[in-house]
Amino acid sequence: MKRTKFASVIAAMLIFGSSTVFGATPSINLHNNANNSVTVKVQDIPKDIYGIQIELLTKDTLTEDVVFEPKDKEAYSFTVRDGNKLSIYITSNQLLNLGREAILGDLIDMRNDQFLDSASYKVVDYFLSPIDTPNAGVDRTDENTGAEPEKPVEPEKPVEPEKPVEPEKPSKPNKPSDSNNSGGSSSSSGSNKPNKPSDKVEPEQPVEEEKPVVPSVQFADTQGHWASEAIGKMAGRGILKGYEDGTFGPSKQITRAEFAAVVARAFGFEGTAATSPFKDAQLGKWYTEPVVNLYEKGIVTGRPDGTFGVNDSITNEEMAVMISRSLTALAVELEGERTYVPFKDADTISSFAQDAVKELYEAGIISGMPDGTYKPKDSTTRAQVAVIMDRILTILD
C-alpha cells in the first residue's frame, strides 16, 4: 500500500474511533489451533461496528515481529508492540459482529500460554464507519529490536513540479511606413526621413519563473509535531523514509547505518561497493553501499575494533562530523551567520568534533538545546535529523 493511502487509513481509523460504551462489557478469548496459531475472538461487542482496537499483555517482552491474519481477507489490520503489550487494529467494509461472537483472526506462531490471563485483555476502541481500503496483506510491527537495522519503506515518488512558463519574447515595434509612395509627392515638410510610428510598443515583461515546489509526505504521528514541516519535505525528497505502519517515528533514535544512508541520498554519494572495510557491514546488506561510499570519501572511519557500528545510535557530535566532512567532500564552504558562543557543556565535546560543531553552529544549522547545552554524546532523533538536513539543503539549493 502506498504510504499516503496508508497514513490516510490510519488517520481515518482514529477519526472514526469511539470510546462510547455499548451495552455489555466485551470479552476477549484466545484459542490455540493445531497449526501453532491463536485465534482471537471477541464476545458481546456492539452490532454496528466496522473495526476494533484491542490490547493483549504477554508474559514476556515481545522482541520479534508479530503476524496477525484477519479472518476477513478484505479487512485491513496492523499490530503494534510495546514491551509486553500487543495492540491489534482491524477494520473492514463489513460489520464485524455477525452474531454474539466475532472471530477477528489468527496470531501466527504464537500460543495462548504466552499471554497473561484474560482479565488483562481489553477492547480499547471501536471504529464506527467502514474504510474503503484493499487488504494490505499481513502487516508486521515496527520496532527497533537491536538486530540488523530494518530497511525503511521507499516513499512515493514525488510529483514532478510543473515546468515554469517560458517568458514571452518582447514584440518588435512596427516598422514605420515610407512617406514617399511610388509616383506620389513627398510630405509637406519635404523631408526624406520616415515618419515616426505613432504608438511606441512596450516589450512585455517576462513572466517570473516559479520555484519548483518540494512535495511533502505526511505521516500519522507527525501532525502538530515541531518538526513536521521538515519531516514532510525530507520524506518528499526521498531523503528520509517512514515505516510500514504509516508512521515516521520522530522521537526514535537513528542508527549510524541509517544516517549514512540519509547522507548518501542527500548529497548524491553513489557507487557500487566491491568490498567492505567493516566487519559488521557485509556486502548485500541494504546499508553497506552508502557506508562504504562514505568511507571511500573520507567521511567515516569506523570503530577501533574494525566495525562501523551499524546498529549504534548516532550521537549529536558524530552527526556533526559526518555532515561537515560531507560538505568538505563537496567543496562547499558554509558562510557564517553568527558568532560561535561555546555551549555550556563545550568541554564534553570530543576533540575530533569541536571544529565541526563550531562550523555548523556559525552557519545556523545547529543551535543546541534550550538550556544552552549541546549534549554531544546524546543520541540524535529522526526529527532532529530532518530539521538539520532541511536547513543544509535549503542553503545548498
Disulfide bonds with the S-S distance in Angstrom:
none
